[in-house]
Amino acid sequence: MMARLLRLYLPDQPLHVIQRGNNRDLIFAADADYQFYLRVCRAWHVTMAVEVRQPGFRRAEG
């Protein structure tokens, strides 16, 4: 198996970051986990002046 190619990074340009579980498994087992993650993202938004968008988050059902 070959190593992944390095990602291109350009200063002052937006980055598209995707987070997902191994084998595309769900990341958030409970709604509280998801809410905690959103609080952390909001804190980064404020302290680091980054834009955080949240469409398409998948949460465990039930």
C-alpha positions in Angstrom: 0.0 0.0 0.0 1.3 3.4 -0.9 1.4 6.3 1.5 -1.1 9.1 1.0 0.2 12.2 -0.9 1.0 15.3 1.1 -1.9 17.8 1.2 -1.4 21.2 -0.3 -1.4 24.0 2.2 -1.6 27.6 1.0 -1.4 30.3 3.7 -4.5 32.5 4.1 -6.6 30.1 2.0 -9.5 28.0 3.3 -9.1 24.3 4.2 -11.8 21.7 3.8 -11.6 19.4 6.8 -13.7 16.2 6.9 -14.1 14.1 10.0 -15.5 10.6 10.0 -15.0 7.4 11.8 -13.0 4.4 10.8 -14.6 2.6 7.8 -17.1 5.5 7.8 -18.6 4.4 11.1 -20.6 6.9 13.1 -18.5 9.3 15.2 -21.1 10.4 17.7 -22.8 7.6 19.7 -25.0 9.9 21.7 -26.4 13.4 21.1 -24.4 14.6 24.1 -21.2 13.7 22.2 -22.3 15.6 19.2 -23.3 18.7 21.3 -19.9 18.6 23.0 -18.2 18.5 19.6 -20.2 21.5 18.4 -19.2 23.5 21.6 -15.6 22.8 20.8 -16.0 23.9 17.2 -17.7 27.1 18.3 -14.8 27.8 20.7 -12.3 27.4 17.9 -14.5 29.7 15.8 -14.2 32.4 18.4 -10.6 31.9 19.5 -9.0 31.1 16.2 -11.3 33.2 13.9 -12.2 30.2 11.7 -15.4 29.5 10.0 -17.2 26.3 11.1 -19.9 24.8 9.0 -21.9 21.7 10.0 -24.0 20.3 7.1 -24.1 16.5 6.8 -23.1 15.5 10.3 -24.3 11.9 10.9 -25.4 10.9 14.3 -26.3 7.5 15.7 -30.0 6.9 15.7 -31.9 5.8 18.9 
